[in-house]
């Protein structure tokens, strides 16, 4: 699998999880009792946010780390 394909799969899976989480929360507001969201829905939405945040955060961290490596140590440091 190429690097571009791997990144694309990661991004789309994170976006998909966010969409599913938001849709579930909206559905939680609509079904009875109206306006009350169950704890399990909130827990699932939190897991979706954690997953998406980890995908985006790890990707950005490694991309930045590869783009700007640390300079070699100077003699006497």
N, CA, C and O atoms as a Tripos MOL2 file, in Angstrom:
@<TRIPOS>MOLECULE
protein
  308   307    77     0     0
PROTEIN
NO_CHARGES

@<TRIPOS>ATOM
      1 N           0.8490   -1.1660    0.0000 N.3       1 UNK1
      2 CA          0.0000    0.0000    0.0000 C.3       1 UNK1
      3 C           0.9010    1.2370    0.0000 C.2       1 UNK1
      4 O           1.8320    1.3380    0.7980 O.2       1 UNK1
      5 N           0.6140    2.1660   -0.8960 N.am      2 UNK2
      6 CA          1.4370    3.3660   -0.9790 C.3       2 UNK2
      7 C           1.1390    4.3070    0.1830 C.2       2 UNK2
      8 O           0.1130    4.1870    0.8530 O.2       2 UNK2
      9 N           2.0520    5.2390    0.4050 N.am      3 UNK3
     10 CA          1.9070    6.1860    1.5130 C.3       3 UNK3
     11 C           0.6650    7.0500    1.3350 C.2       3 UNK3
     12 O          -0.0510    7.3180    2.2990 O.2       3 UNK3
     13 N           0.4070    7.4880    0.0970 N.am      4 UNK4
     14 CA         -0.7560    8.3370   -0.1720 C.3       4 UNK4
     15 C          -2.0630    7.5860    0.0840 C.2       4 UNK4
     16 O          -3.0120    8.1530    0.6260 O.2       4 UNK4
     17 N          -2.1100    6.3210   -0.3040 N.am      5 UNK5
     18 CA         -3.3060    5.5100   -0.0840 C.3       5 UNK5
     19 C          -3.5370    5.2950    1.4090 C.2       5 UNK5
     20 O          -4.6690    5.3680    1.8890 O.2       5 UNK5
     21 N          -2.4650    5.0330    2.1290 N.am      6 UNK6
     22 CA         -2.5670    4.8170    3.5720 C.3       6 UNK6
     23 C          -3.0860    6.0730    4.2700 C.2       6 UNK6
     24 O          -3.9660    5.9910    5.1270 O.2       6 UNK6
     25 N          -2.5460    7.2260    3.9050 N.am      7 UNK7
     26 CA         -3.0100    8.4760    4.5100 C.3       7 UNK7
     27 C          -4.4630    8.7550    4.1480 C.2       7 UNK7
     28 O          -5.2330    9.2420    4.9760 O.2       7 UNK7
     29 N          -4.8340    8.4460    2.9130 N.am      8 UNK8
     30 CA         -6.2110    8.6600    2.4710 C.3       8 UNK8
     31 C          -7.1830    7.7880    3.2670 C.2       8 UNK8
     32 O          -8.2490    8.2520    3.6710 O.2       8 UNK8
     33 N          -6.8200    6.5410    3.4880 N.am      9 UNK9
     34 CA         -7.6700    5.6320    4.2640 C.3       9 UNK9
     35 C          -7.8040    6.1410    5.7020 C.2       9 UNK9
     36 O          -8.8950    6.1140    6.2710 O.2       9 UNK9
     37 N          -6.7030    6.6010    6.2850 N.am     10 UNK10
     38 CA         -6.7470    7.1220    7.6500 C.3      10 UNK10
     39 C          -7.6590    8.3440    7.7450 C.2      10 UNK10
     40 O          -8.4980    8.4310    8.6420 O.2      10 UNK10
     41 N          -7.4950    9.2700    6.8310 N.am     11 UNK11
     42 CA         -8.2940   10.4970    6.8720 C.3      11 UNK11
     43 C          -9.7690   10.1900    6.6690 C.2      11 UNK11
     44 O         -10.6130   10.6960    7.4090 O.2      11 UNK11
     45 N         -10.0900    9.3650    5.6740 N.am     12 UNK12
     46 CA        -11.5030    9.0700    5.4100 C.3      12 UNK12
     47 C         -12.1340    8.2600    6.5350 C.2      12 UNK12
     48 O         -13.3230    8.4190    6.8140 O.2      12 UNK12
     49 N         -11.3580    7.3920    7.1880 N.am     13 UNK13
     50 CA        -11.9380    6.6490    8.3140 C.3      13 UNK13
     51 C         -12.2010    7.5910    9.4910 C.2      13 UNK13
     52 O         -13.2050    7.4390   10.1880 O.2      13 UNK13
     53 N         -11.3150    8.5570    9.7190 N.am     14 UNK14
     54 CA        -11.5410    9.5260   10.7920 C.3      14 UNK14
     55 C         -12.7380   10.4190   10.4860 C.2      14 UNK14
     56 O         -13.5490   10.6910   11.3710 O.2      14 UNK14
     57 N         -12.8560   10.8750    9.2470 N.am     15 UNK15
     58 CA        -13.9990   11.7020    8.8520 C.3      15 UNK15
     59 C         -15.2890   10.8940    8.9550 C.2      15 UNK15
     60 O         -16.3140   11.4100    9.4000 O.2      15 UNK15
     61 N         -15.2390    9.6340    8.5480 N.am     16 UNK16
     62 CA        -16.4100    8.7650    8.6470 C.3      16 UNK16
     63 C         -16.8470    8.5610   10.0880 C.2      16 UNK16
     64 O         -18.0420    8.5830   10.3850 O.2      16 UNK16
     65 N         -15.8840    8.3620   10.9870 N.am     17 UNK17
     66 CA        -16.2280    8.2040   12.4040 C.3      17 UNK17
     67 C         -16.8570    9.4710   12.9600 C.2      17 UNK17
     68 O         -17.8070    9.3970   13.7400 O.2      17 UNK17
     69 N         -16.3440   10.6290   12.5710 N.am     18 UNK18
     70 CA        -16.9380   11.8880   13.0280 C.3      18 UNK18
     71 C         -18.3680   12.0270   12.5140 C.2      18 UNK18
     72 O         -19.2630   12.4390   13.2520 O.2      18 UNK18
     73 N         -18.5780   11.6800   11.2410 N.am     19 UNK19
     74 CA        -19.9240   11.7810   10.6650 C.3      19 UNK19
     75 C         -20.8980   10.8420   11.3730 C.2      19 UNK19
     76 O         -22.0290   11.2280   11.6710 O.2      19 UNK19
     77 N         -20.4670    9.6230   11.6410 N.am     20 UNK20
     78 CA        -21.3270    8.6620   12.3360 C.3      20 UNK20
     79 C         -21.6220    9.1420   13.7570 C.2      20 UNK20
     80 O         -22.7560    9.0340   14.2250 O.2      20 UNK20
     81 N         -20.6180    9.6670   14.4350 N.am     21 UNK21
     82 CA        -20.8310   10.1620   15.7880 C.3      21 UNK21
     83 C         -21.8020   11.3260   15.8370 C.2      21 UNK21
     84 O         -22.6810   11.3690   16.6970 O.2      21 UNK21
     85 N         -21.6490   12.2770   14.9120 N.am     22 UNK22
     86 CA        -22.5610   13.4260   14.8700 C.3      22 UNK22
     87 C         -23.9740   12.9670   14.5280 C.2      22 UNK22
     88 O         -24.9400   13.4390   15.1260 O.2      22 UNK22
     89 N         -24.0990   12.0500   13.5710 N.am     23 UNK23
     90 CA        -25.4220   11.5450   13.1950 C.3      23 UNK23
     91 C         -26.0950   10.8420   14.3760 C.2      23 UNK23
     92 O         -27.3000   10.9850   14.5820 O.2      23 UNK23
     93 N         -25.3240   10.0930   15.1370 N.am     24 UNK24
     94 CA        -25.8870    9.3960   16.2920 C.3      24 UNK24
     95 C         -26.3460   10.3790   17.3720 C.2      24 UNK24
     96 O         -27.3880   10.1790   17.9960 O.2      24 UNK24
     97 N         -25.5700   11.4320   17.5880 N.am     25 UNK25
     98 CA        -25.9750   12.4420   18.5780 C.3      25 UNK25
     99 C         -27.2350   13.1670   18.1230 C.2      25 UNK25
    100 O         -28.1290   13.4250   18.9290 O.2      25 UNK25
    101 N         -27.3130   13.4960   16.8420 N.am     26 UNK26
    102 CA        -28.5280   14.1400   16.3130 C.3      26 UNK26
    103 C         -29.7250   13.2050   16.4610 C.2      26 UNK26
    104 O         -30.8140   13.6350   16.8420 O.2      26 UNK26
    105 N         -29.5180   11.9330   16.1600 N.am     27 UNK27
    106 CA        -30.6060   10.9590   16.3380 C.3      27 UNK27
    107 C         -31.0040   10.8590   17.8030 C.2      27 UNK27
    108 O         -32.1780   10.6610   18.1160 O.2      27 UNK27
    109 N         -30.0360   10.9940   18.6990 N.am     28 UNK28
    110 CA        -30.3490   10.9530   20.1230 C.3      28 UNK28
    111 C         -31.2240   12.1120   20.5590 C.2      28 UNK28
    112 O         -32.0300   11.9630   21.4770 O.2      28 UNK28
    113 N         -31.0820   13.2650   19.9170 N.am     29 UNK29
    114 CA        -31.9400   14.4000   20.2270 C.3      29 UNK29
    115 C         -33.3460   14.2140   19.6800 C.2      29 UNK29
    116 O         -34.3090   14.7060   20.2670 O.2      29 UNK29
    117 N         -33.4710   13.5130   18.5670 N.am     30 UNK30
    118 CA        -34.7540   13.4050   17.8820 C.3      30 UNK30
    119 C         -35.6700   12.3560   18.5100 C.2      30 UNK30
    120 O         -36.8690   12.5890   18.6620 O.2      30 UNK30
    121 N         -35.1070   11.1980   18.8750 N.am     31 UNK31
    122 CA        -35.9510   10.1220   19.4130 C.3      31 UNK31
    123 C         -36.4200   10.4610   20.8250 C.2      31 UNK31
    124 O         -35.8340   11.3010   21.5080 O.2      31 UNK31
    125 N         -37.4890    9.7880   21.2450 N.am     32 UNK32
    126 CA        -38.0240   10.1060   22.5660 C.3      32 UNK32
    127 C         -37.1280    9.5000   23.6470 C.2      32 UNK32
    128 O         -36.5930    8.4130   23.4280 O.2      32 UNK32
    129 N         -36.9450   10.1130   24.7460 N.am     33 UNK33
    130 CA        -37.4460   11.4270   25.1290 C.3      33 UNK33
    131 C         -36.6790   12.5140   24.3650 C.2      33 UNK33
    132 O         -35.4490   12.5550   24.3890 O.2      33 UNK33
    133 N         -37.4140   13.3740   23.7020 N.am     34 UNK34
    134 CA        -36.8470   14.3950   22.8350 C.3      34 UNK34
    135 C         -35.9390   15.3300   23.6320 C.2      34 UNK34
    136 O         -36.2960   15.8000   24.7120 O.2      34 UNK34
    137 N         -34.7610   15.5840   23.0730 N.am     35 UNK35
    138 CA        -33.8200   16.5040   23.6980 C.3      35 UNK35
    139 C         -32.9180   15.8920   24.7380 C.2      35 UNK35
    140 O         -32.0740   16.5870   25.3030 O.2      35 UNK35
    141 N         -33.0710   14.6090   25.0080 N.am     36 UNK36
    142 CA        -32.2390   13.9490   26.0110 C.3      36 UNK36
    143 C         -31.3780   12.9080   25.3160 C.2      36 UNK36
    144 O         -31.8890   12.0160   24.6400 O.2      36 UNK36
    145 N         -30.0740   13.0280   25.4870 N.am     37 UNK37
    146 CA        -29.1400   12.1110   24.8470 C.3      37 UNK37
    147 C         -28.6690   11.0910   25.8800 C.2      37 UNK37
    148 O         -28.2680   11.4490   26.9870 O.2      37 UNK37
    149 N         -28.7250    9.8290   25.5030 N.am     38 UNK38
    150 CA        -28.3280    8.7500   26.4010 C.3      38 UNK38
    151 C         -26.8190    8.7950   26.6740 C.2      38 UNK38
    152 O         -26.0450    9.3100   25.8670 O.2      38 UNK38
    153 N         -26.4210    8.2500   27.8180 N.am     39 UNK39
    154 CA        -24.9960    8.1930   28.1660 C.3      39 UNK39
    155 C         -24.2110    7.3540   27.1690 C.2      39 UNK39
    156 O         -23.0650    7.6740   26.8530 O.2      39 UNK39
    157 N         -24.8190    6.2830   26.6720 N.am     40 UNK40
    158 CA        -24.1040    5.4280   25.7270 C.3      40 UNK40
    159 C         -23.8410    6.1520   24.4080 C.2      40 UNK40
    160 O         -22.8140    5.9210   23.7710 O.2      40 UNK40
    161 N         -24.7580    7.0210   23.9970 N.am     41 UNK41
    162 CA        -24.5570    7.8110   22.7800 C.3      41 UNK41
    163 C         -23.4050    8.7940   22.9980 C.2      41 UNK41
    164 O         -22.5500    8.9570   22.1270 O.2      41 UNK41
    165 N         -23.3870    9.4360   24.1440 N.am     42 UNK42
    166 CA        -22.3050   10.3680   24.4450 C.3      42 UNK42
    167 C         -20.9660    9.6500   24.5380 C.2      42 UNK42
    168 O         -19.9440   10.1770   24.0980 O.2      42 UNK42
    169 N         -20.9680    8.4410   25.1120 N.am     43 UNK43
    170 CA        -19.7370    7.6630   25.2060 C.3      43 UNK43
    171 C         -19.2250    7.3070   23.8180 C.2      43 UNK43
    172 O         -18.0320    7.4260   23.5390 O.2      43 UNK43
    173 N         -20.1390    6.8660   22.9400 N.am     44 UNK44
    174 CA        -19.7380    6.5100   21.5800 C.3      44 UNK44
    175 C         -19.2110    7.7350   20.8440 C.2      44 UNK44
    176 O         -18.2210    7.6360   20.1200 O.2      44 UNK44
    177 N         -19.8550    8.8860   21.0140 N.am     45 UNK45
    178 CA        -19.4030   10.1090   20.3620 C.3      45 UNK45
    179 C         -18.0160   10.5020   20.8760 C.2      45 UNK45
    180 O         -17.1720   10.9520   20.1010 O.2      45 UNK45
    181 N         -17.7820   10.3370   22.1610 N.am     46 UNK46
    182 CA        -16.4560   10.6290   22.7170 C.3      46 UNK46
    183 C         -15.4010    9.7110   22.1110 C.2      46 UNK46
    184 O         -14.2910   10.1540   21.8170 O.2      46 UNK46
    185 N         -15.7360    8.4450   21.9230 N.am     47 UNK47
    186 CA        -14.8020    7.5140   21.2990 C.3      47 UNK47
    187 C         -14.5160    7.9050   19.8550 C.2      47 UNK47
    188 O         -13.3840    7.7790   19.3890 O.2      47 UNK47
    189 N         -15.5390    8.3810   19.1420 N.am     48 UNK48
    190 CA        -15.3400    8.8530   17.7600 C.3      48 UNK48
    191 C         -14.3950   10.0480   17.7360 C.2      48 UNK48
    192 O         -13.5190   10.1270   16.8740 O.2      48 UNK48
    193 N         -14.5620   10.9710   18.6700 N.am     49 UNK49
    194 CA        -13.6780   12.1410   18.7430 C.3      49 UNK49
    195 C         -12.2460   11.7350   19.0810 C.2      49 UNK49
    196 O         -11.2950   12.2720   18.5130 O.2      49 UNK49
    197 N         -12.0940   10.7970   19.9970 N.am     50 UNK50
    198 CA        -10.7570   10.3310   20.3610 C.3      50 UNK50
    199 C         -10.0840    9.6580   19.1710 C.2      50 UNK50
    200 O          -8.9080    9.9040   18.9050 O.2      50 UNK50
    201 N         -10.8180    8.8130   18.4560 N.am     51 UNK51
    202 CA        -10.2640    8.1300   17.2850 C.3      51 UNK51
    203 C          -9.8290    9.1390   16.2270 C.2      51 UNK51
    204 O          -8.7040    9.0840   15.7300 O.2      51 UNK51
    205 N         -10.7260   10.0580   15.8880 N.am     52 UNK52
    206 CA        -10.3970   11.0500   14.8560 C.3      52 UNK52
    207 C          -9.2420   11.9380   15.3050 C.2      52 UNK52
    208 O          -8.3610   12.2570   14.5080 O.2      52 UNK52
    209 N          -9.2390   12.3340   16.5580 N.am     53 UNK53
    210 CA         -8.1480   13.1590   17.0670 C.3      53 UNK53
    211 C          -6.8160   12.4420   17.0370 C.2      53 UNK53
    212 O          -5.7850   13.0440   16.7360 O.2      53 UNK53
    213 N          -6.8360   11.1670   17.3480 N.am     54 UNK54
    214 CA         -5.5820   10.4110   17.3270 C.3      54 UNK54
    215 C          -5.0830   10.2260   15.8980 C.2      54 UNK54
    216 O          -3.8800   10.3160   15.6510 O.2      54 UNK54
    217 N          -5.9760    9.9720   14.9670 N.am     55 UNK55
    218 CA         -5.5590    9.8220   13.5670 C.3      55 UNK55
    219 C          -4.9620   11.1190   13.0510 C.2      55 UNK55
    220 O          -3.8770   11.1190   12.4680 O.2      55 UNK55
    221 N          -5.6730   12.2340   13.2660 N.am     56 UNK56
    222 CA         -5.1780   13.5130   12.7730 C.3      56 UNK56
    223 C          -3.9320   13.9480   13.5410 C.2      56 UNK56
    224 O          -2.9830   14.4480   12.9360 O.2      56 UNK56
    225 N          -3.9170   13.7680   14.8430 N.am     57 UNK57
    226 CA         -2.7840   14.2070   15.6550 C.3      57 UNK57
    227 C          -1.5180   13.4400   15.3790 C.2      57 UNK57
    228 O          -0.4500   14.0400   15.2630 O.2      57 UNK57
    229 N          -1.6030   12.1280   15.2690 N.am     58 UNK58
    230 CA         -0.4170   11.3160   14.9950 C.3      58 UNK58
    231 C           0.1070   11.6140   13.5960 C.2      58 UNK58
    232 O           1.3180   11.7130   13.3930 O.2      58 UNK58
    233 N          -0.7930   11.7580   12.6370 N.am     59 UNK59
    234 CA         -0.3620   12.0760   11.2730 C.3      59 UNK59
    235 C           0.3600   13.4050   11.1870 C.2      59 UNK59
    236 O           1.3910   13.5160   10.5240 O.2      59 UNK59
    237 N          -0.1750   14.4070   11.8510 N.am     60 UNK60
    238 CA          0.4580   15.7310   11.8340 C.3      60 UNK60
    239 C           1.8020   15.6860   12.5570 C.2      60 UNK60
    240 O           2.7740   16.2850   12.0980 O.2      60 UNK60
    241 N           1.8610   14.9830   13.6760 N.am     61 UNK61
    242 CA          3.1010   14.8850   14.4430 C.3      61 UNK61
    243 C           4.2080   14.2670   13.5950 C.2      61 UNK61
    244 O           5.3080   14.8130   13.5180 O.2      61 UNK61
    245 N           3.9240   13.1320   12.9590 N.am     62 UNK62
    246 CA          4.9580   12.4630   12.1730 C.3      62 UNK62
    247 C           5.3200   13.2440   10.9230 C.2      62 UNK62
    248 O           6.4830   13.2550   10.5180 O.2      62 UNK62
    249 N           4.3410   13.9020   10.3010 N.am     63 UNK63
    250 CA          4.6340   14.7070    9.1150 C.3      63 UNK63
    251 C           5.5570   15.8670    9.4810 C.2      63 UNK63
    252 O           6.4990   16.1580    8.7440 O.2      63 UNK63
    253 N           5.3050   16.5270   10.6000 N.am     64 UNK64
    254 CA          6.1550   17.6310   11.0490 C.3      64 UNK64
    255 C           7.5220   17.1380   11.4790 C.2      64 UNK64
    256 O           8.5320   17.7960   11.2310 O.2      64 UNK64
    257 N           7.5570   15.9910   12.1150 N.am     65 UNK65
    258 CA          8.8300   15.4430   12.5830 C.3      65 UNK65
    259 C           9.7290   15.0760   11.3960 C.2      65 UNK65
    260 O          10.9420   15.2820   11.4490 O.2      65 UNK65
    261 N           9.1400   14.5380   10.3330 N.am     66 UNK66
    262 CA          9.9210   14.1980    9.1450 C.3      66 UNK66
    263 C          10.3320   15.4500    8.3780 C.2      66 UNK66
    264 O          11.4080   15.4860    7.7810 O.2      66 UNK66
    265 N           9.4870   16.4730    8.3900 N.am     67 UNK67
    266 CA          9.7630   17.6890    7.6260 C.3      67 UNK67
    267 C          10.8820   18.5110    8.2450 C.2      67 UNK67
    268 O          11.6470   19.1450    7.5180 O.2      67 UNK67
    269 N          10.9960   18.5170    9.5570 N.am     68 UNK68
    270 CA         12.0210   19.3340   10.2050 C.3      68 UNK68
    271 C          12.7930   18.5090   11.2300 C.2      68 UNK68
    272 O          12.5190   18.5740   12.4280 O.2      68 UNK68
    273 N          13.7690   17.7260   10.7390 N.am     69 UNK69
    274 CA         14.5530   16.9310   11.6890 C.3      69 UNK69
    275 C          15.4200   17.8460   12.5470 C.2      69 UNK69
    276 O          15.7280   18.9760   12.1680 O.2      69 UNK69
    277 N          15.7930   17.3430   13.6800 N.am     70 UNK70
    278 CA         16.6400   18.1100   14.5760 C.3      70 UNK70
    279 C          18.0140   18.3060   13.9390 C.2      70 UNK70
    280 O          18.5210   17.4090   13.2660 O.2      70 UNK70
    281 N          18.6120   19.4680   14.1470 N.am     71 UNK71
    282 CA         19.9570   19.6850   13.5940 C.3      71 UNK71
    283 C          20.9660   18.8070   14.3300 C.2      71 UNK71
    284 O          20.7480   18.4450   15.4870 O.2      71 UNK71
    285 N          22.0610   18.4670   13.6680 N.am     72 UNK72
    286 CA         23.0650   17.6340   14.3420 C.3      72 UNK72
    287 C          23.6750   18.3940   15.5300 C.2      72 UNK72
    288 O          23.8040   19.6180   15.4870 O.2      72 UNK72
    289 N          24.0450   17.6680   16.5780 N.am     73 UNK73
    290 CA         24.6180   18.3480   17.7470 C.3      73 UNK73
    291 C          25.9390   19.0160   17.3960 C.2      73 UNK73
    292 O          26.7340   18.4790   16.6250 O.2      73 UNK73
    293 N          26.1630   20.1920   17.9700 N.am     74 UNK74
    294 CA         27.4080   20.9180   17.7560 C.3      74 UNK74
    295 C          28.4680   20.4070   18.7080 C.2      74 UNK74
    296 O          28.1650   19.9230   19.7990 O.2      74 UNK74
    297 N          29.6910   20.5180   18.2910 N.am     75 UNK75
    298 CA         30.7860   20.0440   19.1330 C.3      75 UNK75
    299 C          30.8970   20.9250   20.3670 C.2      75 UNK75
    300 O          30.8560   22.1510   20.2640 O.2      75 UNK75
    301 N          31.0360   20.3150   21.5150 N.am     76 UNK76
    302 CA         31.1460   21.0490   22.7720 C.3      76 UNK76
    303 C          29.8320   21.1930   23.4990 C.2      76 UNK76
    304 O          29.8040   21.7700   24.5870 O.2      76 UNK76
    305 N          28.7330   20.6910   22.9440 N.am     77 UNK77
    306 CA         27.4230   20.7900   23.6110 C.3      77 UNK77
    307 C          27.1650   19.5620   24.4280 C.2      77 UNK77
    308 O          26.1180   19.4530   25.0650 O.2      77 UNK77
@<TRIPOS>BOND
     1     1     2 1
     2     2     3 1
     3     3     4 2
     4     3     5 am
     5     5     6 1
     6     6     7 1
     7     7     8 2
     8     7     9 am
     9     9    10 1
    10    10    11 1
    11    11    12 2
    12    11    13 am
    13    13    14 1
    14    14    15 1
    15    15    16 2
    16    15    17 am
    17    17    18 1
    18    18    19 1
    19    19    20 2
    20    19    21 am
    21    21    22 1
    22    22    23 1
    23    23    24 2
    24    23    25 am
    25    25    26 1
    26    26    27 1
    27    27    28 2
    28    27    29 am
    29    29    30 1
    30    30    31 1
    31    31    32 2
    32    31    33 am
    33    33    34 1
    34    34    35 1
    35    35    36 2
    36    35    37 am
    37    37    38 1
    38    38    39 1
    39    39    40 2
    40    39    41 am
    41    41    42 1
    42    42    43 1
    43    43    44 2
    44    43    45 am
    45    45    46 1
    46    46    47 1
    47    47    48 2
    48    47    49 am
    49    49    50 1
    50    50    51 1
    51    51    52 2
    52    51    53 am
    53    53    54 1
    54    54    55 1
    55    55    56 2
    56    55    57 am
    57    57    58 1
    58    58    59 1
    59    59    60 2
    60    59    61 am
    61    61    62 1
    62    62    63 1
    63    63    64 2
    64    63    65 am
    65    65    66 1
    66    66    67 1
    67    67    68 2
    68    67    69 am
    69    69    70 1
    70    70    71 1
    71    71    72 2
    72    71    73 am
    73    73    74 1
    74    74    75 1
    75    75    76 2
    76    75    77 am
    77    77    78 1
    78    78    79 1
    79    79    80 2
    80    79    81 am
    81    81    82 1
    82    82    83 1
    83    83    84 2
    84    83    85 am
    85    85    86 1
    86    86    87 1
    87    87    88 2
    88    87    89 am
    89    89    90 1
    90    90    91 1
    91    91    92 2
    92    91    93 am
    93    93    94 1
    94    94    95 1
    95    95    96 2
    96    95    97 am
    97    97    98 1
    98    98    99 1
    99    99   100 2
   100    99   101 am
   101   101   102 1
   102   102   103 1
   103   103   104 2
   104   103   105 am
   105   105   106 1
   106   106   107 1
   107   107   108 2
   108   107   109 am
   109   109   110 1
   110   110   111 1
   111   111   112 2
   112   111   113 am
   113   113   114 1
   114   114   115 1
   115   115   116 2
   116   115   117 am
   117   117   118 1
   118   118   119 1
   119   119   120 2
   120   119   121 am
   121   121   122 1
   122   122   123 1
   123   123   124 2
   124   123   125 am
   125   125   126 1
   126   126   127 1
   127   127   128 2
   128   127   129 am
   129   129   130 1
   130   130   131 1
   131   131   132 2
   132   131   133 am
   133   133   134 1
   134   134   135 1
   135   135   136 2
   136   135   137 am
   137   137   138 1
   138   138   139 1
   139   139   140 2
   140   139   141 am
   141   141   142 1
   142   142   143 1
   143   143   144 2
   144   143   145 am
   145   145   146 1
   146   146   147 1
   147   147   148 2
   148   147   149 am
   149   149   150 1
   150   150   151 1
   151   151   152 2
   152   151   153 am
   153   153   154 1
   154   154   155 1
   155   155   156 2
   156   155   157 am
   157   157   158 1
   158   158   159 1
   159   159   160 2
   160   159   161 am
   161   161   162 1
   162   162   163 1
   163   163   164 2
   164   163   165 am
   165   165   166 1
   166   166   167 1
   167   167   168 2
   168   167   169 am
   169   169   170 1
   170   170   171 1
   171   171   172 2
   172   171   173 am
   173   173   174 1
   174   174   175 1
   175   175   176 2
   176   175   177 am
   177   177   178 1
   178   178   179 1
   179   179   180 2
   180   179   181 am
   181   181   182 1
   182   182   183 1
   183   183   184 2
   184   183   185 am
   185   185   186 1
   186   186   187 1
   187   187   188 2
   188   187   189 am
   189   189   190 1
   190   190   191 1
   191   191   192 2
   192   191   193 am
   193   193   194 1
   194   194   195 1
   195   195   196 2
   196   195   197 am
   197   197   198 1
   198   198   199 1
   199   199   200 2
   200   199   201 am
   201   201   202 1
   202   202   203 1
   203   203   204 2
   204   203   205 am
   205   205   206 1
   206   206   207 1
   207   207   208 2
   208   207   209 am
   209   209   210 1
   210   210   211 1
   211   211   212 2
   212   211   213 am
   213   213   214 1
   214   214   215 1
   215   215   216 2
   216   215   217 am
   217   217   218 1
   218   218   219 1
   219   219   220 2
   220   219   221 am
   221   221   222 1
   222   222   223 1
   223   223   224 2
   224   223   225 am
   225   225   226 1
   226   226   227 1
   227   227   228 2
   228   227   229 am
   229   229   230 1
   230   230   231 1
   231   231   232 2
   232   231   233 am
   233   233   234 1
   234   234   235 1
   235   235   236 2
   236   235   237 am
   237   237   238 1
   238   238   239 1
   239   239   240 2
   240   239   241 am
   241   241   242 1
   242   242   243 1
   243   243   244 2
   244   243   245 am
   245   245   246 1
   246   246   247 1
   247   247   248 2
   248   247   249 am
   249   249   250 1
   250   250   251 1
   251   251   252 2
   252   251   253 am
   253   253   254 1
   254   254   255 1
   255   255   256 2
   256   255   257 am
   257   257   258 1
   258   258   259 1
   259   259   260 2
   260   259   261 am
   261   261   262 1
   262   262   263 1
   263   263   264 2
   264   263   265 am
   265   265   266 1
   266   266   267 1
   267   267   268 2
   268   267   269 am
   269   269   270 1
   270   270   271 1
   271   271   272 2
   272   271   273 am
   273   273   274 1
   274   274   275 1
   275   275   276 2
   276   275   277 am
   277   277   278 1
   278   278   279 1
   279   279   280 2
   280   279   281 am
   281   281   282 1
   282   282   283 1
   283   283   284 2
   284   283   285 am
   285   285   286 1
   286   286   287 1
   287   287   288 2
   288   287   289 am
   289   289   290 1
   290   290   291 1
   291   291   292 2
   292   291   293 am
   293   293   294 1
   294   294   295 1
   295   295   296 2
   296   295   297 am
   297   297   298 1
   298   298   299 1
   299   299   300 2
   300   299   301 am
   301   301   302 1
   302   302   303 1
   303   303   304 2
   304   303   305 am
   305   305   306 1
   306   306   307 1
   307   307   308 2
@<TRIPOS>SUBSTRUCTURE
     1 UNK1         2 RESIDUE 1 A UNK
     2 UNK2         6 RESIDUE 1 A UNK
     3 UNK3        10 RESIDUE 1 A UNK
     4 UNK4        14 RESIDUE 1 A UNK
     5 UNK5        18 RESIDUE 1 A UNK
     6 UNK6        22 RESIDUE 1 A UNK
     7 UNK7        26 RESIDUE 1 A UNK
     8 UNK8        30 RESIDUE 1 A UNK
     9 UNK9        34 RESIDUE 1 A UNK
    10 UNK10       38 RESIDUE 1 A UNK
    11 UNK11       42 RESIDUE 1 A UNK
    12 UNK12       46 RESIDUE 1 A UNK
    13 UNK13       50 RESIDUE 1 A UNK
    14 UNK14       54 RESIDUE 1 A UNK
    15 UNK15       58 RESIDUE 1 A UNK
    16 UNK16       62 RESIDUE 1 A UNK
    17 UNK17       66 RESIDUE 1 A UNK
    18 UNK18       70 RESIDUE 1 A UNK
    19 UNK19       74 RESIDUE 1 A UNK
    20 UNK20       78 RESIDUE 1 A UNK
    21 UNK21       82 RESIDUE 1 A UNK
    22 UNK22       86 RESIDUE 1 A UNK
    23 UNK23       90 RESIDUE 1 A UNK
    24 UNK24       94 RESIDUE 1 A UNK
    25 UNK25       98 RESIDUE 1 A UNK
    26 UNK26      102 RESIDUE 1 A UNK
    27 UNK27      106 RESIDUE 1 A UNK
    28 UNK28      110 RESIDUE 1 A UNK
    29 UNK29      114 RESIDUE 1 A UNK
    30 UNK30      118 RESIDUE 1 A UNK
    31 UNK31      122 RESIDUE 1 A UNK
    32 UNK32      126 RESIDUE 1 A UNK
    33 UNK33      130 RESIDUE 1 A UNK
    34 UNK34      134 RESIDUE 1 A UNK
    35 UNK35      138 RESIDUE 1 A UNK
    36 UNK36      142 RESIDUE 1 A UNK
    37 UNK37      146 RESIDUE 1 A UNK
    38 UNK38      150 RESIDUE 1 A UNK
    39 UNK39      154 RESIDUE 1 A UNK
    40 UNK40      158 RESIDUE 1 A UNK
    41 UNK41      162 RESIDUE 1 A UNK
    42 UNK42      166 RESIDUE 1 A UNK
    43 UNK43      170 RESIDUE 1 A UNK
    44 UNK44      174 RESIDUE 1 A UNK
    45 UNK45      178 RESIDUE 1 A UNK
    46 UNK46      182 RESIDUE 1 A UNK
    47 UNK47      186 RESIDUE 1 A UNK
    48 UNK48      190 RESIDUE 1 A UNK
    49 UNK49      194 RESIDUE 1 A UNK
    50 UNK50      198 RESIDUE 1 A UNK
    51 UNK51      202 RESIDUE 1 A UNK
    52 UNK52      206 RESIDUE 1 A UNK
    53 UNK53      210 RESIDUE 1 A UNK
    54 UNK54      214 RESIDUE 1 A UNK
    55 UNK55      218 RESIDUE 1 A UNK
    56 UNK56      222 RESIDUE 1 A UNK
    57 UNK57      226 RESIDUE 1 A UNK
    58 UNK58      230 RESIDUE 1 A UNK
    59 UNK59      234 RESIDUE 1 A UNK
    60 UNK60      238 RESIDUE 1 A UNK
    61 UNK61      242 RESIDUE 1 A UNK
    62 UNK62      246 RESIDUE 1 A UNK
    63 UNK63      250 RESIDUE 1 A UNK
    64 UNK64      254 RESIDUE 1 A UNK
    65 UNK65      258 RESIDUE 1 A UNK
    66 UNK66      262 RESIDUE 1 A UNK
    67 UNK67      266 RESIDUE 1 A UNK
    68 UNK68      270 RESIDUE 1 A UNK
    69 UNK69      274 RESIDUE 1 A UNK
    70 UNK70      278 RESIDUE 1 A UNK
    71 UNK71      282 RESIDUE 1 A UNK
    72 UNK72      286 RESIDUE 1 A UNK
    73 UNK73      290 RESIDUE 1 A UNK
    74 UNK74      294 RESIDUE 1 A UNK
    75 UNK75      298 RESIDUE 1 A UNK
    76 UNK76      302 RESIDUE 1 A UNK
    77 UNK77      306 RESIDUE 1 A UNK
